[in-house]
Amino acid sequence: MDYALLVLRINYREDTALEIQKILTAHGCKIMTRLGLHDHGSATCSPCGTIILQLSCSSEERKAVEADILKIGGVKARFVDFD
């Protein structure tokens, strides 16, 4: 098992939050840490946000998590590689 960081940039949080949550729950055993950050507007919550996931799984499983997330419109995903 390897560790990897997957960063999600989410637009239209109100429209995509439920679908993202379902995917993260489905892959929950692979997620060691989840940090959610949302942009804060002056008077209201921003429709955009960022989620940082620490994954503990094989390379194939990481690709499956990323593929499922990228099926959602308005979501970008990138792995952070420190090598």
SEZAKE-209139 format. One record per atom (N, C-alpha, C): x, y, z; residue in three letters; residue number from 1; atom name. Coordinates in Angstrom, 2 decimals, always signed. Last residue first. Example, Ala and Ser with C-alpha at 12.3 -4.5 7.8 and 13.67 -1.06 7.14 Angstrom:
BEGIN
(site (+12.85; -2.25; +7.08); ser; 2; N) (site (+13.67; -1.06; +7.14); ser; 2; CA) (site (+12.90; +0.03; +7.87); ser; 2; C) (site (+13.19; -5.69; +7.80); ala; 1; N) (site (+12.30; -4.50; +7.80); ala; 1; CA) (site (+13.20; -3.30; +7.80); ala; 1; C) 
END
This chain:
BEGIN
(site (+7.92; +13.35; -5.40); asp; 83; N) (site (+9.15; +12.73; -5.92); asp; 83; CA) (site (+9.78; +13.58; -6.99); asp; 83; C) (site (+5.50; +14.25; -4.56); phe; 82; N) (site (+6.67; +14.92; -4.00); phe; 82; CA) (site (+7.97; +14.31; -4.49); phe; 82; C) (site (+2.51; +14.89; -6.10); asp; 81; N) (site (+3.65; +13.99; -6.09); asp; 81; CA) (site (+4.88; +14.74; -5.62); asp; 81; C) (site (-0.87; +14.93; -5.90); val; 80; N) (site (+0.31; +15.68; -5.51); val; 80; CA) (site (+1.44; +14.67; -5.37); val; 80; C) (site (-3.32; +14.55; -8.40); phe; 79; N) (site (-2.47; +13.93; -7.40); phe; 79; CA) (site (-1.28; +14.84; -7.14); phe; 79; C) (site (-6.32; +16.31; -8.89); arg; 78; N) (site (-4.90; +16.18; -9.21); arg; 78; CA) (site (-4.21; +15.46; -8.06); arg; 78; C) (site (-9.46; +17.09; -10.32); ala; 77; N) (site (-8.69; +16.28; -9.37); ala; 77; CA) (site (-7.26; +16.16; -9.84); ala; 77; C) (site (-12.38; +19.10; -10.48); lys; 76; N) (site (-11.05; +18.79; -10.99); lys; 76; CA) (site (-10.32; +18.00; -9.92); lys; 76; C) (site (-15.77; +19.34; -11.24); val; 75; N) (site (-14.77; +18.89; -10.27); val; 75; CA) (site (-13.47; +18.57; -11.01); val; 75; C) (site (-17.75; +19.83; -13.07); gly; 74; N) (site (-17.35; +20.93; -12.20); gly; 74; CA) (site (-16.33; +20.54; -11.14); gly; 74; C) (site (-19.35; +16.66; -13.07); gly; 73; N) (site (-19.07; +17.93; -13.72); gly; 73; CA) (site (-18.69; +19.00; -12.71); gly; 73; C) (site (-17.94; +13.63; -12.20); ile; 72; N) (site (-18.81; +14.71; -11.74); ile; 72; CA) (site (-18.40; +16.00; -12.43); ile; 72; C) (site (-15.97; +11.96; -12.93); lys; 71; N) (site (-17.25; +11.81; -13.65); lys; 71; CA) (site (-18.22; +12.93; -13.28); lys; 71; C) (site (-13.90; +12.28; -11.18); leu; 70; N) (site (-13.88; +13.08; -12.41); leu; 70; CA) (site (-15.13; +12.92; -13.26); leu; 70; C) (site (-14.45; +10.32; -9.28); ile; 69; N) (site (-14.63; +11.74; -8.94); ile; 69; CA) (site (-14.72; +12.59; -10.20); ile; 69; C) (site (-13.78; +7.99; -10.65); asp; 68; N) (site (-15.15; +8.18; -10.15); asp; 68; CA) (site (-15.42; +9.65; -9.86); asp; 68; C) (site (-11.04; +8.46; -11.11); ala; 67; N) (site (-11.96; +8.31; -12.24); ala; 67; CA) (site (-13.40; +8.54; -11.80); ala; 67; C) (site (-9.99; +8.47; -8.47); glu; 66; N) (site (-9.90; +9.66; -9.32); glu; 66; CA) (site (-10.92; +9.59; -10.46); glu; 66; C) (site (-10.51; +5.80; -7.76); val; 65; N) (site (-11.08; +6.91; -6.97); val; 65; CA) (site (-11.11; +8.17; -7.83); val; 65; C) (site (-8.96; +4.48; -9.70); ala; 64; N) (site (-10.42; +4.27; -9.65); ala; 64; CA) (site (-11.11; +5.37; -8.87); ala; 64; C) (site (-6.40; +5.26; -9.01); lys; 63; N) (site (-6.93; +5.66; -10.32); lys; 63; CA) (site (-8.44; +5.50; -10.36); lys; 63; C) (site (-6.19; +3.96; -6.56); arg; 62; N) (site (-6.14; +5.43; -6.62); arg; 62; CA) (site (-6.74; +5.93; -7.93); arg; 62; C) (site (-6.22; +1.31; -7.41); glu; 61; N) (site (-7.34; +1.81; -6.61); glu; 61; CA) (site (-7.37; +3.34; -6.59); glu; 61; C) (site (-3.76; +1.21; -8.72); glu; 60; N) (site (-4.99; +0.95; -9.48); glu; 60; CA) (site (-6.21; +1.49; -8.73); glu; 60; C) (site (-1.98; +1.67; -6.61); ser; 59; N) (site (-2.05; +2.62; -7.72); ser; 59; CA) (site (-3.34; +2.44; -8.52); ser; 59; C) (site (-3.55; +0.86; -3.44); ser; 58; N) (site (-2.70; +0.58; -4.60); ser; 58; CA) (site (-2.89; +1.66; -5.68); ser; 58; C) (site (-3.77; +3.10; -0.61); cys; 57; N) (site (-4.25; +2.02; -1.47); cys; 57; CA) (site (-3.28; +1.84; -2.63); cys; 57; C) (site (-4.66; +5.62; +1.05); ser; 56; N) (site (-3.78; +4.50; +1.36); ser; 56; CA) (site (-4.32; +3.30; +0.59); ser; 56; C) (site (-4.82; +9.14; +0.57); leu; 55; N) (site (-5.26; +7.79; +0.21); leu; 55; CA) (site (-4.21; +6.77; +0.61); leu; 55; C) (site (-5.96; +12.03; +1.74); gln; 54; N) (site (-4.79; +11.17; +1.87); gln; 54; CA) (site (-5.28; +9.75; +1.66); gln; 54; C) (site (-7.42; +14.72; +0.06); leu; 53; N) (site (-7.58; +13.34; +0.51); leu; 53; CA) (site (-6.20; +12.68; +0.62); leu; 53; C) (site (-8.81; +17.84; +0.29); ile; 52; N) (site (-7.54; +17.14; +0.22); ile; 52; CA) (site (-7.74; +15.75; +0.83); ile; 52; C) (site (-10.98; +19.89; -1.45); ile; 51; N) (site (-10.88; +18.75; -0.55); ile; 51; CA) (site (-9.53; +18.10; -0.79); ile; 51; C) (site (-12.28; +23.14; -1.81); thr; 50; N) (site (-11.17; +22.23; -2.04); thr; 50; CA) (site (-11.24; +21.11; -1.02); thr; 50; C) (site (-14.89; +25.02; -3.51); gly; 49; N) (site (-14.18; +24.50; -2.37); gly; 49; CA) (site (-13.07; +23.55; -2.79); gly; 49; C) (site (-17.49; +27.39; -4.34); cys; 48; N) (site (-16.29; +26.61; -4.66); cys; 48; CA) (site (-15.64; +26.11; -3.38); cys; 48; C) (site (-19.48; +29.12; -3.69); pro; 47; N) (site (-19.90; +27.89; -4.36); pro; 47; CA) (site (-18.72; +26.97; -4.69); pro; 47; C) (site (-19.05; +30.47; -0.39); ser; 46; N) (site (-18.66; +30.39; -1.79); ser; 46; CA) (site (-19.19; +29.10; -2.41); ser; 46; C) (site (-21.54; +31.80; +1.73); cys; 45; N) (site (-20.56; +30.75; +1.44); cys; 45; CA) (site (-20.28; +30.73; -0.06); cys; 45; C) (site (-21.78; +35.41; +1.94); thr; 44; N) (site (-22.33; +34.06; +1.80); thr; 44; CA) (site (-21.21; +33.06; +1.60); thr; 44; C) (site (-20.37; +37.73; +2.21); ala; 43; N) (site (-21.67; +37.65; +2.87); ala; 43; CA) (site (-22.26; +36.23; +2.84); ala; 43; C) (site (-17.78; +37.21; +1.16); ser; 42; N) (site (-17.98; +38.26; +2.16); ser; 42; CA) (site (-19.30; +38.11; +2.91); ser; 42; C) (site (-16.91; +33.71; +1.00); gly; 41; N) (site (-17.29; +34.98; +0.42); gly; 41; CA) (site (-17.56; +35.99; +1.53); gly; 41; C) (site (-14.45; +31.40; +1.29); his; 40; N) (site (-15.44; +32.14; +2.05); his; 40; CA) (site (-15.68; +33.48; +1.38); his; 40; C) (site (-13.97; +28.19; +0.02); asp; 39; N) (site (-13.70; +29.61; -0.13); asp; 39; CA) (site (-14.80; +30.36; +0.60); asp; 39; C) (site (-13.41; +25.44; +2.20); his; 38; N) (site (-14.24; +26.15; +1.23); his; 38; CA) (site (-13.88; +27.61; +1.22); his; 38; C) (site (-11.94; +22.33; +2.63); leu; 37; N) (site (-11.75; +23.77; +2.73); leu; 37; CA) (site (-12.71; +24.44; +1.75); leu; 37; C) (site (-11.53; +19.27; +4.25); gly; 36; N) (site (-12.37; +20.08; +3.38); gly; 36; CA) (site (-12.18; +21.56; +3.66); gly; 36; C) (site (-9.63; +16.48; +4.33); leu; 35; N) (site (-9.66; +17.86; +4.80); leu; 35; CA) (site (-10.45; +18.67; +3.80); leu; 35; C) (site (-9.18; +13.26; +5.39); arg; 34; N) (site (-9.98; +14.09; +4.48); arg; 34; CA) (site (-10.05; +15.48; +5.10); arg; 34; C) (site (-7.21; +10.34; +5.50); thr; 33; N) (site (-7.46; +11.70; +5.98); thr; 33; CA) (site (-8.25; +12.45; +4.92); thr; 33; C) (site (-7.52; +7.85; +4.32); met; 32; N) (site (-7.00; +7.93; +5.69); met; 32; CA) (site (-7.32; +9.29; +6.31); met; 32; C) (site (-9.48; +6.04; +2.24); ile; 31; N) (site (-9.21; +7.42; +2.64); ile; 31; CA) (site (-8.77; +7.45; +4.10); ile; 31; C) (site (-10.29; +3.51; +1.73); lys; 30; N) (site (-9.02; +3.91; +1.12); lys; 30; CA) (site (-8.59; +5.31; +1.58); lys; 30; C) (site (-12.78; +3.30; +2.81); cys; 29; N) (site (-11.70; +2.48; +3.41); cys; 29; CA) (site (-10.33; +2.84; +2.84); cys; 29; C) (site (-14.40; +4.94; +1.12); gly; 28; N) (site (-14.01; +5.36; +2.46); gly; 28; CA) (site (-12.88; +4.58; +3.08); gly; 28; C) (site (-15.56; +4.85; -1.33); his; 27; N) (site (-14.12; +4.61; -1.27); his; 27; CA) (site (-13.55; +4.89; +0.12); his; 27; C) (site (-18.16; +5.54; -0.72); ala; 26; N) (site (-17.91; +4.26; -1.39); ala; 26; CA) (site (-16.43; +3.87; -1.32); ala; 26; C) (site (-17.74; +8.11; +0.29); thr; 25; N) (site (-18.21; +7.04; +1.18); thr; 25; CA) (site (-17.93; +5.67; +0.57); thr; 25; C) (site (-17.04; +9.44; -2.03); leu; 24; N) (site (-16.07; +9.36; -0.93); leu; 24; CA) (site (-16.46; +8.28; +0.06); leu; 24; C) (site (-19.45; +9.17; -3.46); ile; 23; N) (site (-18.22; +8.57; -3.97); ile; 23; CA) (site (-17.19; +8.42; -2.86); ile; 23; C) (site (-21.21; +10.63; -1.81); lys; 22; N) (site (-21.48; +9.22; -2.12); lys; 22; CA) (site (-20.21; +8.51; -2.60); lys; 22; C) (site (-20.03; +13.19; -1.91); gln; 21; N) (site (-20.09; +12.46; -0.64); gln; 21; CA) (site (-20.34; +10.97; -0.87); gln; 21; C) (site (-20.52; +13.85; -4.59); ile; 20; N) (site (-19.14; +13.70; -4.10); ile; 20; CA) (site (-19.13; +12.89; -2.81); ile; 20; C) (site (-23.30; +14.03; -4.51); glu; 19; N) (site (-22.67; +13.03; -5.37); glu; 19; CA) (site (-21.21; +12.78; -4.94); glu; 19; C) (site (-23.63; +16.18; -2.72); leu; 18; N) (site (-24.22; +14.88; -2.43); leu; 18; CA) (site (-23.54; +13.77; -3.24); leu; 18; C) (site (-22.27; +18.36; -4.04); ala; 17; N) (site (-21.87; +17.85; -2.72); ala; 17; CA) (site (-22.39; +16.44; -2.43); ala; 17; C) (site (-23.07; +19.58; -6.40); thr; 16; N) (site (-22.26; +18.37; -6.49); thr; 16; CA) (site (-21.97; +17.70; -5.14); thr; 16; C) (site (-24.51; +21.89; -5.95); asp; 15; N) (site (-25.02; +20.94; -6.93); asp; 15; CA) (site (-24.31; +19.60; -6.88); asp; 15; C) (site (-23.00; +23.29; -4.09); glu; 14; N) (site (-24.39; +22.96; -3.76); glu; 14; CA) (site (-24.96; +21.90; -4.70); glu; 14; C) (site (-20.55; +23.69; -5.46); arg; 13; N) (site (-20.65; +22.79; -4.30); arg; 13; CA) (site (-22.07; +22.36; -4.00); arg; 13; C) (site (-19.47; +24.70; -7.93); tyr; 12; N) (site (-20.90; +24.38; -7.78); tyr; 12; CA) (site (-21.13; +23.40; -6.63); tyr; 12; C) (site (-16.30; +23.11; -8.01); asn; 11; N) (site (-17.14; +24.25; -8.35); asn; 11; CA) (site (-18.59; +23.80; -8.18); asn; 11; C) (site (-13.56; +21.90; -6.33); ile; 10; N) (site (-14.98; +21.71; -6.59); ile; 10; CA) (site (-15.64; +23.05; -6.89); ile; 10; C) (site (-10.72; +20.14; -6.59); arg; 9; N) (site (-11.21; +21.51; -6.67); arg; 9; CA) (site (-12.65; +21.41; -7.16); arg; 9; C) (site (-8.92; +17.84; -4.69); leu; 8; N) (site (-10.11; +18.09; -5.50); leu; 8; CA) (site (-10.44; +19.57; -5.45); leu; 8; C) (site (-5.99; +16.03; -4.53); val; 7; N) (site (-6.61; +17.32; -4.25); val; 7; CA) (site (-7.75; +17.53; -5.23); val; 7; C) (site (-4.58; +13.34; -2.99); leu; 6; N) (site (-5.43; +13.71; -4.12); leu; 6; CA) (site (-6.17; +14.99; -3.73); leu; 6; C) (site (-1.63; +11.84; -2.05); leu; 5; N) (site (-2.52; +12.97; -1.82); leu; 5; CA) (site (-3.27; +13.28; -3.10); leu; 5; C) (site (-0.92; +8.51; -0.98); ala; 4; N) (site (-0.98; +9.51; -2.03); ala; 4; CA) (site (-1.91; +10.63; -1.59); ala; 4; C) (site (+0.89; +5.64; +0.01); tyr; 3; N) (site (+0.11; +6.81; +0.38); tyr; 3; CA) (site (+0.17; +7.79; -0.79); tyr; 3; C) (site (+0.53; +2.16; -0.83); asp; 2; N) (site (+1.22; +3.43; -0.89); asp; 2; CA) (site (+0.29; +4.54; -0.43); asp; 2; C) (site (+0.84; -1.19; +0.00); met; 1; N) (site (+0.00; +0.00; +0.00); met; 1; CA) (site (+0.88; +1.24; +0.00); met; 1; C) 
END
